[in-house]
Amino acid sequence: MSTQDPKSLIRIARDAGDHSELEPLDLGARVRELRKARNWTLEQAASQAGLARSTLSKIENGQMSPTYDALKKLAIGLEISVPQLFTPPQRDQVIGRMAVTRMGEGAAHATTTYEHELLAETLTKKQMLPYRARVRSRSMDEFEGWVRHDGEEFMYVLTGVVRLYTEFYEPVEMRRGDSAYYDGSMGHNVISVSDEDATILWVTSLS
């Protein structure tokens, strides 16, 4: 496996998800669903949004296209943002799921520079990829190039001392308890500068 392993790990996580295309959103049905989720009548929802009952009824039944001003009023009345009006609910969303990974029981993925241990491996369709890593590298010369991948990344030092190299910033030395949050598409590499291999927790977004 190459030193671009974090990108490979993200691909592994994504391959486990559902990549089916979303159907076009029915705005009227979405508004009705949001209203009923709050147990509001048409009158109550219209009052909350500052719209006429007839206007809201026409929107829900697809008989009129609301103006942006009406959309803003709807969003304020429903206590959501305008983009959320156009975000379809996840059909297979599961409430309250959880995965526990015992020490040393994560899925191992080793490279010449890192030893990765994937956490919460049993959960599919994750929005984040958490993994513990042992940093073997001691020099930037050990890397074939910058590591880059989609999404954002959070790094937390668990043991030892590391140096975080990034494409656009000066190298940063980090010790136990230090953390960094950065754009994953920006080139980055980490080396251990302590006598022992350092260990870090990495969490990468899958969006």
Wavefront OBJ file of the C-alpha trace (Angstrom):
o trace
v 0.000 0.000 0.000
v 1.363 3.463 -0.871
v 1.938 6.382 1.477
v -1.279 7.891 0.121
v -3.059 5.425 2.395
v -5.492 7.926 4.053
v -7.037 8.497 0.619
v -7.354 4.738 0.193
v -9.023 4.453 3.582
v -11.584 7.067 2.546
v -12.264 5.126 -0.650
v -12.775 1.935 1.381
v -15.323 3.693 3.615
v -17.173 5.218 0.663
v -17.365 1.901 -1.188
v -19.378 0.521 1.724
v -22.028 3.217 1.306
v -25.038 3.590 -0.971
v -24.301 5.609 -4.116
v -27.785 5.524 -5.607
v -28.960 8.794 -7.164
v -31.462 10.950 -5.304
v -34.813 11.625 -6.900
v -35.827 15.261 -7.555
v -37.256 16.866 -4.439
v -40.987 17.668 -4.285
v -40.932 21.007 -2.439
v -44.638 20.888 -1.612
v -44.345 17.419 -0.103
v -41.226 18.511 1.801
v -43.034 21.519 3.323
v -46.021 19.352 4.245
v -43.721 16.795 5.873
v -41.957 19.469 7.912
v -45.293 20.942 9.004
v -46.736 17.582 10.047
v -43.538 16.680 11.893
v -44.368 19.622 14.146
v -48.023 18.588 14.424
v -49.103 21.930 12.980
v -52.288 22.567 11.067
v -52.182 24.629 7.890
v -53.464 27.587 9.898
v -50.765 27.214 12.554
v -47.948 26.841 10.023
v -49.214 29.744 7.919
v -49.402 31.924 11.027
v -45.870 30.948 12.059
v -44.552 31.793 8.591
v -46.614 34.970 8.157
v -48.299 33.583 5.032
v -51.941 33.257 4.069
v -53.409 29.798 4.634
v -54.380 29.619 0.963
v -50.818 30.432 -0.103
v -49.347 27.674 2.051
v -51.972 25.224 0.810
v -51.078 26.013 -2.820
v -47.363 25.546 -2.083
v -47.950 22.169 -0.452
v -50.125 21.015 -3.347
v -47.707 22.188 -6.003
v -50.156 24.751 -7.354
v -47.695 27.641 -7.107
v -43.952 28.245 -6.974
v -43.106 30.327 -3.897
v -41.025 33.481 -4.232
v -37.715 33.672 -2.387
v -39.391 35.968 0.152
v -42.031 33.303 0.799
v -39.301 30.653 1.125
v -37.510 32.781 3.721
v -40.740 33.209 5.675
v -41.367 29.452 5.524
v -37.844 28.681 6.741
v -38.117 31.187 9.607
v -41.543 29.852 10.565
v -40.292 26.245 10.543
v -37.101 27.311 12.371
v -34.776 25.915 9.695
v -32.521 27.399 7.014
v -33.679 27.949 3.436
v -31.341 25.198 2.075
v -32.958 22.715 4.470
v -36.249 23.192 2.628
v -34.554 21.564 -0.352
v -32.734 18.834 1.538
v -34.622 15.525 1.269
v -34.749 13.363 4.390
v -32.555 10.268 4.391
v -34.866 7.341 3.697
v -32.701 4.839 5.538
v -31.576 7.124 8.347
v -31.036 5.210 11.558
v -31.485 6.974 14.884
v -29.189 6.083 17.772
v -26.768 3.683 16.091
v -23.436 3.055 17.797
v -20.231 1.090 17.384
v -17.686 0.302 20.090
v -14.118 -0.564 19.118
v -12.004 -2.106 21.881
v -8.325 -1.226 22.180
v -6.378 -3.007 19.467
v -9.468 -4.445 17.772
v -9.728 -1.954 14.913
v -9.037 -2.966 11.312
v -5.289 -2.682 10.630
v -3.866 -0.996 7.517
v -0.070 -0.602 7.586
v 2.176 1.457 5.275
v 5.877 2.280 5.331
v 5.175 5.525 7.198
v 2.060 4.817 9.298
v 0.228 1.971 11.007
v -3.484 2.771 10.750
v -6.206 1.202 12.896
v -9.679 1.915 11.522
v -12.285 2.531 14.232
v -16.068 1.940 14.069
v -15.416 -0.346 11.094
v -18.798 -2.085 11.493
v -20.795 1.077 10.746
v -21.681 1.657 7.097
v -22.537 5.017 5.477
v -20.449 6.939 7.988
v -20.032 10.694 7.614
v -16.627 10.520 9.325
v -13.691 8.118 9.134
v -11.985 7.807 12.545
v -8.697 5.968 12.882
v -5.770 5.689 15.253
v -2.311 5.858 13.691
v 1.204 5.008 14.834
v 3.617 7.385 13.121
v 6.674 5.456 11.917
v 8.169 8.146 9.695
v 11.067 10.286 10.934
v 11.730 12.339 7.819
v 9.813 13.893 4.929
v 12.168 11.962 2.632
v 10.245 8.803 3.530
v 7.153 10.065 1.692
v 6.605 9.787 -2.044
v 4.881 13.161 -1.988
v 2.089 15.039 -0.228
v -0.905 13.127 1.070
v -4.105 14.670 -0.321
v -7.741 13.617 -0.170
v -11.260 15.037 -0.228
v -12.920 16.369 2.908
v -11.630 17.971 6.092
v -9.451 16.351 8.712
v -8.948 16.567 12.474
v -5.760 15.312 14.114
v -5.173 14.831 17.852
v -1.836 13.773 19.335
v -2.211 10.873 21.769
v 1.431 10.097 22.649
v 4.864 11.341 21.665
v 5.811 14.407 19.647
v 5.026 14.919 15.954
v 5.725 17.523 13.321
v 2.849 18.380 10.983
v 3.941 19.490 7.520
v 1.416 21.197 5.259
v 1.603 22.658 1.794
v 0.770 26.246 2.716
v 1.973 26.608 6.338
v 5.225 26.354 8.249
v 5.790 22.964 9.964
v 4.179 22.737 13.400
v 5.567 20.657 16.284
v 2.776 19.091 18.314
v 2.740 17.209 21.619
v 0.262 15.087 23.540
v -3.079 16.889 23.752
v -2.383 19.200 20.797
v -4.745 19.095 17.821
v -5.124 20.478 14.308
v -8.053 20.852 11.915
v -7.277 21.340 8.226
v -8.379 20.938 4.635
v -7.612 17.397 3.466
v -7.022 18.513 -0.123
v -4.069 20.600 1.083
v -0.898 18.523 0.935
v 0.053 17.217 4.379
v 2.352 14.706 6.081
v 3.207 13.872 9.694
v 6.482 12.591 11.147
v 7.440 11.564 14.668
v 10.206 13.634 16.264
v 10.211 11.751 19.568
v 12.425 8.706 20.289
v 9.407 6.404 20.182
v 6.765 6.187 17.477
v 4.100 8.810 18.195
v 0.399 7.888 18.110
v -2.373 10.161 16.865
v -6.102 10.076 16.366
v -7.282 11.117 12.907
v -10.888 11.879 11.960
v -11.593 12.549 8.290
v -14.902 13.775 6.880
v -16.305 11.741 3.980
v -18.047 14.630 2.245
l 1 2 3 4 5 6 7 8 9 10 11 12 13 14 15 16 17 18 19 20 21 22 23 24 25 26 27 28 29 30 31 32 33 34 35 36 37 38 39 40 41 42 43 44 45 46 47 48 49 50 51 52 53 54 55 56 57 58 59 60 61 62 63 64 65 66 67 68 69 70 71 72 73 74 75 76 77 78 79 80 81 82 83 84 85 86 87 88 89 90 91 92 93 94 95 96 97 98 99 100 101 102 103 104 105 106 107 108 109 110 111 112 113 114 115 116 117 118 119 120 121 122 123 124 125 126 127 128 129 130 131 132 133 134 135 136 137 138 139 140 141 142 143 144 145 146 147 148 149 150 151 152 153 154 155 156 157 158 159 160 161 162 163 164 165 166 167 168 169 170 171 172 173 174 175 176 177 178 179 180 181 182 183 184 185 186 187 188 189 190 191 192 193 194 195 196 197 198 199 200 201 202 203 204 205 206 207
